[in-house]
């Protein structure tokens, strides 16, 4: 019954109703207002699949395809399948059952590749049952074989004979980017990602909530993506969703991963939202070396289209460089001779054949980035940004009490449905606590940490 209910919600694109109807009622009760402050953060979500190595993946993908075909067209498959397939693919593919010697593993991978191509070729013949090629498991087989195998045509031994094919299992270094790779035949939308010290296969969920001190903290939107979608790609759709729900914030508190110069301008101009948070540092070795000259230390004259370096030298060239996706970065060049004779050259550039070159965003983006950095460095900015820390507690509540970090289903749509339901459940829990006048829980402190004197926690401040 629950499974059918989920299917009806997804079929009618009605999953957002679980959260939106609750938000509408909160607005009617003045518990939720637009143009306040909201904060957003994200966490990883583990897919409901086994983590497979490459050899397990290709063999299990073929086994899943055979099981699907056996359900739809058993007679056709029985006439096609060699006897060896029943031994190789009747049981779940596990590392413990695979060959251990490198040469034997290579031979096994080659055999699996030939078997997969045999099935795919048979699907293209007129004898293949209608509709068989459209099965999701067979689409997963095609995509997996395109990624992990290479097939080349050999010339026939004599005229009139059919061509022969050479199948090769690609080396890991030859594979396309991870964003294109299927990690399981049962959840083809789950992706692998490595972020700092965390690596996982699955999805990302972005949670947005209000943070007004005089009102309950309510989740306004959840945004679910495959794991490989970067946080900065989600800022714009999240803000647009909040606008569509009539609950856009006036100030949106996010972390550095969700901010860029382009997003600062778009949030301000298109959505009327001030994006608040630390900006990512400039690229280049200068930001990693103490005493080196970064882009921020140069003075830009937009009217004259010149840049003055910290030593007082002016740039000699300025041109817009056509970039993709509407971006047109500005390239600024300094005179080679001036840079060669500069006493601080080693702290500015490592270019051997040219002078220092800078890459600047368009003027509106540059000025928005400078303003954001000035705001974040100010005392008022630091005090306001402290409110964003509370979203960590929301993620903790979602993970510990509602299973936010583990999806129960296969596929992005059902995973997002789970996240919308969790957001509604968290809101109900918080509304009950607010109406019952329960105080907000503070960050837990261990008993040992509570014994620490102030000098142990803030030695620098006490010394000052």
C-alpha positions in Angstrom: 0.0 0.0 0.0 2.8 2.4 0.9 4.7 1.5 -2.3 1.6 2.3 -4.4 1.1 5.5 -2.5 4.6 6.6 -3.3 4.1 5.7 -7.0 1.0 7.8 -7.1 2.8 10.8 -5.6 5.6 10.5 -8.1 3.3 9.9 -11.1 1.4 13.1 -10.3 4.5 15.2 -9.4 2.8 15.8 -6.0 5.6 14.9 -3.6 6.2 18.5 -2.7 2.6 18.8 -1.4 3.8 16.9 1.7 5.8 19.9 2.7 4.2 22.8 0.9 0.7 22.4 2.4 2.3 22.5 5.9 4.2 25.7 5.0 1.0 27.3 3.7 -0.7 26.6 7.1 2.3 28.1 8.9 2.1 31.2 6.9 -1.6 31.6 7.7 -0.7 31.3 11.4 2.1 33.9 11.0 4.7 31.3 12.0 6.4 31.7 8.7 7.0 34.9 6.8 8.9 35.8 3.6 11.9 38.0 3.3 13.5 37.0 6.6 16.7 35.1 7.1 17.2 31.5 5.9 20.2 29.2 6.0 21.2 26.2 3.8 23.6 23.3 4.2 24.0 19.9 2.6 25.1 16.4 3.6 25.8 13.2 1.8 23.2 10.4 1.3 24.2 6.8 1.0 22.4 4.8 -1.8 20.6 1.6 -0.9 23.1 -0.5 -2.9 26.2 -2.6 -2.5 29.4 -0.9 -3.2 31.0 -2.9 -6.1 34.5 -3.0 -7.6 34.7 -2.7 -11.4 34.8 -6.5 -12.0 31.8 -7.1 -9.7 29.9 -4.2 -11.4 30.2 -5.4 -15.0 29.3 -9.0 -14.1 26.4 -8.0 -11.8 25.1 -5.6 -14.4 24.9 -8.4 -16.9 23.3 -10.7 -14.4 20.6 -8.0 -13.6 20.0 -7.6 -17.4 19.6 -11.4 -17.8 17.1 -11.6 -14.9 15.0 -8.8 -16.5 15.0 -10.4 -19.9 14.1 -13.8 -18.3 11.1 -12.2 -16.8 9.8 -10.7 -20.0 11.0 -13.1 -22.7 12.1 -16.4 -21.1 11.8 -18.5 -24.3 13.8 -16.1 -26.4 16.6 -15.9 -23.8 16.7 -19.7 -23.2 17.3 -20.2 -26.9 20.1 -17.6 -26.9 22.0 -18.3 -23.7 25.0 -20.7 -23.8 25.2 -23.3 -21.0 28.2 -21.5 -19.5 26.0 -18.4 -18.7 23.9 -20.4 -16.2 27.1 -21.2 -14.2 28.5 -17.7 -14.4 25.4 -15.6 -13.8 22.9 -17.7 -11.8 24.1 -16.4 -8.4 24.9 -12.9 -7.2 28.4 -11.7 -8.2 30.6 -11.3 -5.2 34.3 -10.7 -4.8 34.8 -13.9 -2.8 33.7 -16.0 -5.8 35.8 -14.2 -8.4 39.3 -15.2 -9.5 42.2 -14.0 -7.3 45.1 -14.1 -9.8 45.5 -11.1 -12.0 45.6 -13.1 -15.2 42.5 -15.0 -14.3 40.7 -11.8 -13.4 41.6 -10.3 -16.7 40.3 -13.4 -18.5 37.1 -13.3 -16.5 36.6 -9.6 -17.4 37.1 -10.3 -21.0 34.6 -13.2 -21.0 32.0 -11.1 -19.3 32.5 -8.4 -21.9 32.0 -10.8 -24.8 28.9 -12.2 -23.1 27.5 -8.7 -22.7 28.1 -7.8 -26.3 26.5 -11.0 -27.4 23.3 -10.1 -25.6 23.4 -6.5 -26.8 23.9 -7.7 -30.4 21.0 -10.2 -30.1 18.7 -7.4 -29.0 19.3 -5.5 -32.3 18.2 -8.5 -34.4 14.6 -8.7 -35.9 14.0 -11.8 -33.8 14.3 -9.9 -30.5 10.9 -9.4 -28.8 9.4 -6.0 -29.1 10.0 -3.6 -26.2 12.9 -5.6 -24.9 15.5 -3.0 -25.7 13.7 -0.4 -23.6 14.1 -2.3 -20.4 15.9 -0.1 -17.8 18.4 -2.9 -16.9 19.4 -3.2 -20.6 20.0 0.5 -20.9 22.2 0.2 -17.8 24.0 -2.6 -19.6 24.6 -0.5 -22.7 25.9 2.5 -20.7 28.2 0.3 -18.5 29.7 -1.5 -21.5 30.3 1.8 -23.2 32.2 3.0 -20.2 34.2 -0.1 -19.3 34.8 -1.9 -22.5 36.2 -1.2 -26.0 35.3 -3.3 -29.0 37.2 -3.1 -32.3 36.5 -4.8 -35.6 39.0 -7.2 -37.0 39.2 -7.9 -40.7 37.7 -11.3 -41.7 40.1 -14.1 -42.5 38.7 -14.4 -46.0 36.2 -12.5 -48.2 32.6 -13.3 -47.4 33.1 -14.2 -43.8 31.5 -12.1 -41.1 33.8 -9.6 -39.2 35.3 -10.6 -35.9 35.5 -8.3 -32.8 38.2 -7.8 -30.3 36.9 -6.9 -26.8 39.1 -5.1 -24.3 38.4 -4.3 -20.6 39.6 -0.7 -20.3 42.2 0.3 -17.7 40.9 2.5 -14.8 42.8 5.5 -16.0 41.0 5.4 -19.4 37.5 5.8 -17.9 35.5 8.9 -18.4 34.7 11.2 -15.4 32.9 9.6 -12.4 29.8 11.7 -13.0 29.1 9.6 -16.1 29.6 6.2 -14.4 26.8 3.9 -13.2 27.8 2.4 -9.8 25.0 -0.2 -9.6 22.6 -1.7 -12.1 19.8 -1.4 -9.5 20.2 2.4 -8.9 21.6 3.9 -12.1 21.3 7.5 -10.7 23.6 6.9 -7.7 27.1 8.4 -8.1 30.4 8.1 -6.4 32.0 11.2 -4.9 35.1 12.0 -2.9 34.8 15.2 -0.8 37.7 16.0 1.5 37.8 13.0 3.9 34.5 11.5 2.9 33.8 9.2 0.0 30.4 7.6 -0.7 28.1 6.4 -3.5 24.6 8.0 -3.6 23.2 11.5 -3.5 23.4 14.9 -1.8 20.6 16.6 0.0 20.4 20.4 0.6 18.3 21.6 3.5 17.0 25.2 3.8 15.3 26.5 6.9 14.3 29.8 8.5 16.4 31.1 11.4 14.4 34.0 12.9 15.0 34.0 16.7 11.3 34.9 17.4 9.8 32.1 15.3 10.1 28.3 15.0 12.9 27.1 12.7 11.0 25.6 9.8 12.4 23.7 6.9 11.3 25.5 3.7 12.8 23.4 1.0 14.9 20.2 0.4 16.9 19.8 -2.8 18.2 16.3 -3.8 20.8 15.7 -6.4 23.2 12.9 -7.5 26.4 13.1 -5.4 28.5 14.5 -8.3 26.5 17.7 -8.6 28.5 20.5 -6.9 27.0 22.7 -4.2 27.4 25.9 -6.3 25.1 24.4 -9.0 22.3 24.1 -6.5 22.1 27.7 -5.1 20.1 29.1 -8.0 17.5 26.3 -8.2 17.1 26.4 -4.4 16.5 30.1 -4.3 14.1 29.8 -7.3 12.1 27.2 -5.4 11.8 29.4 -2.4 10.6 32.3 -4.6 8.0 29.9 -6.2 6.8 29.0 -2.7 6.4 32.6 -1.7 8.9 32.2 1.1 12.1 33.7 -0.3 14.6 35.1 2.2 16.0 38.5 2.3 19.4 37.1 3.5 20.5 33.6 2.6 23.3 32.2 4.7 25.4 29.5 3.0 28.9 28.1 3.1 31.8 28.8 0.7 30.9 25.9 -1.6 27.6 27.6 -2.5 29.0 31.0 -3.3 30.6 32.4 -6.5 30.8 35.9 -7.9 28.2 35.0 -10.5 25.8 33.7 -7.9 26.2 36.8 -5.8 25.1 39.0 -8.7 22.3 36.6 -9.8 20.9 36.3 -6.3 20.8 40.0 -5.8 19.5 41.0 -9.3 17.2 38.2 -10.2 15.9 37.0 -6.8 16.4 40.1 -4.6 18.3 37.9 -2.1 21.6 38.8 -0.4 23.8 35.7 -0.5 25.8 35.7 2.7 28.9 33.6 3.6 32.6 33.2 3.1 33.8 33.3 -0.5 36.2 30.8 -1.9 39.9 31.9 -2.1 41.3 33.0 -5.4 43.0 30.4 -7.5 46.8 30.4 -7.9 49.9 29.5 -6.1 50.1 33.1 -4.6 47.3 32.2 -2.2 49.3 29.4 -0.7 52.6 31.2 -0.2 53.0 33.7 2.6 53.9 37.2 1.4 53.0 36.5 -2.2 50.9 39.0 -4.1 47.3 37.9 -4.8 44.7 39.4 -7.1 43.0 41.1 -4.2 46.1 43.3 -3.6 45.9 44.8 -7.0 43.8 48.0 -7.7 41.4 47.8 -10.6 40.4 50.9 -12.6 37.4 49.8 -14.6 37.0 53.1 -16.4 40.5 53.1 -17.7 40.7 49.3 -18.0 43.9 49.1 -16.1 45.2 47.3 -13.0 47.9 48.7 -10.7 50.0 46.1 -9.0 51.2 46.5 -5.3 54.5 47.9 -6.6 52.7 50.7 -8.5 53.1 49.3 -12.1 50.2 49.5 -14.5 49.0 46.8 -16.8 49.6 47.1 -20.5 46.8 44.8 -21.9 43.2 44.2 -21.1 40.8 42.0 -23.1 37.7 40.0 -22.6 38.1 36.3 -23.1 35.1 34.4 -24.4 34.1 31.7 -22.0 31.4 29.1 -21.9 27.9 29.3 -20.3 27.7 33.1 -20.6 30.9 33.8 -18.6 33.4 36.3 -20.1 36.4 36.6 -17.9 38.8 39.5 -18.3 42.5 38.8 -18.9 44.9 41.5 -17.7 48.6 41.4 -18.7 51.6 43.3 -17.3 54.7 44.2 -19.3 57.3 41.4 -19.4 60.3 43.7 -19.1 58.7 45.5 -16.1 58.1 42.2 -14.3 61.6 40.8 -15.2 63.3 43.8 -13.4 60.9 43.9 -10.5 62.6 43.2 -7.2 59.6 41.2 -5.9 59.0 39.2 -9.0 59.3 35.8 -7.2 56.5 36.8 -4.9 54.2 37.8 -7.8 54.7 35.5 -10.8 56.5 32.4 -12.0 55.9 33.1 -15.7 59.1 32.7 -17.7 58.1 34.2 -21.1 55.5 36.8 -20.1 54.7 39.2 -17.3 52.1 38.7 -14.6 48.6 37.9 -15.9 45.4 38.2 -14.0 42.0 36.7 -14.6 39.1 38.9 -13.5 35.4 38.4 -13.5 33.1 41.1 -15.1 32.9 44.3 -13.2 29.5 43.6 -11.5 30.7 40.2 -10.3 34.1 41.6 -9.1 32.4 44.4 -7.1 29.9 42.0 -5.6 32.7 39.6 -4.6 34.6 42.5 -3.0 31.5 43.6 -1.1 30.8 40.1 0.1 34.4 39.7 1.4 34.1 43.1 3.2 30.8 42.1 4.8 32.1 38.7 6.0 35.2 40.3 7.5 33.2 42.9 9.4 32.1 42.4 13.0 28.4 42.6 12.0 28.9 40.0 9.3 30.6 37.6 11.7 27.8 38.0 14.2 25.1 37.4 11.7 26.8 34.5 10.0 27.0 32.7 13.4 23.3 32.0 12.9 24.1 29.6 10.0 25.8 27.2 12.5 22.3 26.1 13.6 21.6 24.3 10.4 24.2 21.7 11.5 21.8 20.8 14.3 19.0 20.4 11.7 21.2 17.9 9.7 22.0 16.1 12.9 18.3 15.8 13.8 17.5 14.6 10.3 20.3 12.0 10.4 19.9 10.7 13.9 16.1 10.8 14.3 14.8 10.5 10.7 17.4 8.6 8.7 18.2 11.5 6.4 21.6 10.1 5.3 20.4 6.7 4.1 18.0 6.4 1.3 15.4 3.6 1.5 14.7 3.5 -2.2 16.4 3.3 -5.6 16.5 6.3 -7.8 16.6 10.1 -7.4 12.9 10.7 -7.5 12.0 8.3 -4.6 15.0 9.5 -2.6 13.8 13.1 -2.9 10.3 12.0 -1.9 11.8 10.5 1.3 13.6 13.8 2.0 10.5 15.8 1.5 8.6 13.6 3.9 11.5 13.9 6.5 11.4 17.7 6.1 7.6 17.7 6.8 8.1 15.4 9.8 10.8 17.6 11.3 8.6 20.6 10.9 5.7 18.9 12.7 8.1 17.9 15.5 9.3 21.5 15.8 5.8 23.0 15.6 4.6 20.8 18.5 7.6 21.9 20.6 7.0 25.6 19.7 3.3 25.5 20.6 4.1 23.6 23.8 6.7 26.3 24.6 9.6 23.9 24.9 12.9 25.7 24.8 15.3 25.0 21.9 17.9 22.4 22.7 21.4 23.8 23.1 24.6 22.1 21.7 25.5 19.2 23.9 28.7 19.5 26.0 30.3 16.4 27.5 30.7 16.3 31.2 34.5 16.4 31.0 34.4 19.4 28.6 32.2 21.2 31.0 35.0 21.1 33.7 37.5 22.9 31.5 38.6 26.4 32.7 38.2 29.3 30.3 42.0 29.5 29.8 42.0 25.9 28.4 39.3 26.7 25.9 40.5 30.2 24.8 44.2 30.4 25.7 44.9 33.2 23.2 42.1 35.4 24.5 43.2 35.0 28.1 46.8 35.8 27.3 45.7 38.9 25.4 
